[in-house]
Amino acid sequence: MKVQLKRAGVVVGGAAAATLVAVTTAAAAGPPMPDFRGRGLMHVFSAVDYRTRVDVHDASGFNRHVLWPLSWKVCTQSPAAGKQLTGQTVTIGVVKNGEKCPKK
């Protein structure tokens, strides 16, 4: 009878370990990337996880410093909307509010 309990414990422990691995893998995949294009830059910072690195650059070609997020809107983003965020850097191209996004 003791042998049967040990076997049951191993089976239950193995199932718990398999579940833990599945949950860890799902959490590592992360949420899908939202579509930020046309929205304010501040929305990016409030929507992505605080541990995600966000690189922001002036997409107009003037190489201006982006100092006040409320004054800028998103034109380009990488990764594309819908792609899984897996810990990679999010790259955002912005222009000042009131300007048009450059054509590609």
C-alpha positions as CSV (number, residue, x, y, z in Angstrom):
1,M,0.0,0.0,0.0
2,K,2.9,2.4,0.7
3,V,4.2,1.8,-2.8
4,Q,0.9,2.8,-4.3
5,L,0.9,6.1,-2.4
6,K,4.4,6.9,-3.6
7,R,3.4,6.2,-7.2
8,A,0.4,8.4,-6.9
9,G,2.5,11.2,-5.4
10,V,4.9,10.9,-8.4
11,V,2.1,11.1,-10.9
12,V,0.4,14.1,-9.1
13,G,3.8,15.8,-8.8
14,G,4.6,15.2,-12.5
15,A,1.2,16.6,-13.5
16,A,1.8,19.7,-11.4
17,A,5.2,20.2,-12.9
18,A,3.8,19.8,-16.4
19,T,1.1,22.4,-15.6
20,L,3.7,24.8,-14.2
21,V,5.8,24.5,-17.4
22,A,2.7,25.2,-19.6
23,V,1.8,28.2,-17.5
24,T,5.3,29.6,-17.6
25,T,5.6,29.1,-21.3
26,A,2.2,30.9,-21.9
27,A,3.3,33.8,-19.7
28,A,6.6,34.1,-21.5
29,A,4.8,34.6,-24.8
30,G,3.3,37.9,-23.5
31,P,0.3,39.9,-24.8
32,P,-0.1,40.9,-28.4
33,M,1.3,44.3,-29.5
34,P,-1.5,46.9,-29.6
35,D,-1.8,49.2,-32.7
36,F,-0.5,52.5,-31.5
37,R,-0.3,54.3,-34.9
38,G,-2.1,57.6,-34.8
39,R,-2.4,57.6,-31.0
40,G,-0.5,59.8,-28.5
41,L,2.9,58.6,-27.4
42,M,1.8,58.7,-23.8
43,H,-0.6,55.9,-24.6
44,V,2.4,53.6,-25.4
45,F,3.9,54.1,-22.0
46,S,0.7,53.5,-20.2
47,A,-0.2,50.4,-22.3
48,V,3.1,48.3,-22.4
49,D,4.5,46.6,-19.3
50,Y,6.9,48.7,-17.4
51,R,9.7,46.1,-17.9
52,T,9.5,46.5,-21.7
53,R,12.2,48.7,-23.2
54,V,10.7,51.4,-25.5
55,D,12.9,53.2,-28.0
56,V,11.4,56.4,-29.4
57,H,12.7,58.4,-32.4
58,D,11.6,61.3,-34.4
59,A,10.1,59.8,-37.6
60,S,10.0,63.2,-39.5
61,G,13.8,63.0,-40.3
62,F,14.6,66.2,-38.3
63,N,16.2,64.1,-35.5
64,R,14.5,66.1,-32.8
65,H,14.7,65.0,-29.2
66,V,11.4,63.5,-27.8
67,L,11.3,65.1,-24.4
68,W,7.6,65.6,-23.6
69,P,5.5,62.5,-24.6
70,L,2.2,64.4,-24.6
71,S,3.4,66.5,-27.5
72,W,4.0,63.5,-29.9
73,K,1.9,61.0,-31.8
74,V,2.9,57.6,-33.1
75,C,3.5,57.0,-36.8
76,T,5.5,53.7,-36.9
77,Q,5.9,50.8,-34.5
78,S,7.9,47.6,-34.3
79,P,6.9,44.9,-33.7
80,A,3.7,45.2,-35.8
81,A,0.3,45.2,-34.2
82,G,-0.9,41.8,-33.2
83,K,2.6,40.2,-32.8
84,Q,3.4,38.6,-29.5
85,L,5.5,40.7,-27.1
86,T,8.2,38.3,-25.9
87,G,10.6,40.7,-24.1
88,Q,11.9,42.4,-27.2
89,T,12.5,46.1,-27.5
90,V,9.5,48.1,-28.8
91,T,10.5,50.8,-31.3
92,I,8.2,53.7,-31.9
93,G,8.5,56.4,-34.6
94,V,6.8,59.7,-33.7
95,V,6.0,63.2,-35.0
96,K,4.8,66.3,-33.1
97,N,1.0,66.6,-32.7
98,G,-0.4,68.5,-35.6
99,E,2.2,67.1,-38.1
100,K,1.5,64.4,-40.7
101,C,3.3,61.1,-40.6
102,P,5.9,60.8,-43.3
103,K,5.2,58.6,-46.3
104,K,7.2,55.5,-46.6
